[in-house]
Amino acid sequence: MERYERAAHLEWWASPFTCLARIPVRATATANMGEWDAVFSPPLDHGLREHVEQLIDADPCFTLRFDTSAVEVQAEDFDGVDHLRLTVIPEP
């Protein structure tokens, strides 16, 4: 199976007007529809890693933003912060 990888940003919004974090990632679509594996690129340093852990603990919902589109996702699997499993949050 060919893997589909794209450059993106993972954003954490405190409100519709306040973005608290915008971190570059390499997002790879998984075999399951609506799931992505995301790897921080470049890898996070220790201080930033702690901040990302705090954001995920506070609220695991992020915006996965590509060049021309964006989708709301939830961090479901947290593997040492450098690797996240993201699942698209269905629109109501």
Secondary structure in CASP SS format (residue, H / E / C, confidence):
PFRMAT SS
TARGET T0000
AUTHOR 0000-0000-0000
METHOD secondary structure of the structure
MODEL  1
M C 1.00
E C 1.00
R C 1.00
Y C 1.00
E E 1.00
R E 1.00
A E 1.00
A E 1.00
H E 1.00
L E 1.00
E E 1.00
W E 1.00
W E 1.00
A E 1.00
S E 1.00
P C 1.00
F C 1.00
T E 1.00
C E 1.00
L E 1.00
A E 1.00
R E 1.00
I E 1.00
P E 1.00
V E 1.00
R E 1.00
A E 1.00
T E 1.00
A E 1.00
T C 1.00
A C 1.00
N C 1.00
M C 1.00
G C 1.00
E E 1.00
W E 1.00
D E 1.00
A E 1.00
V E 1.00
F E 1.00
S C 1.00
P C 1.00
P C 1.00
L C 1.00
D C 1.00
H H 1.00
G H 1.00
L H 1.00
R H 1.00
E H 1.00
H H 1.00
V H 1.00
E H 1.00
Q H 1.00
L H 1.00
I H 1.00
D H 1.00
A H 1.00
D C 1.00
P C 1.00
C E 1.00
F E 1.00
T E 1.00
L E 1.00
R E 1.00
F C 1.00
D C 1.00
T C 1.00
S C 1.00
A E 1.00
V E 1.00
E E 1.00
V E 1.00
Q E 1.00
A E 1.00
E E 1.00
D E 1.00
F E 1.00
D E 1.00
G C 1.00
V C 1.00
D C 1.00
H E 1.00
L E 1.00
R E 1.00
L E 1.00
T E 1.00
V E 1.00
I C 1.00
P C 1.00
E C 1.00
P C 1.00
END
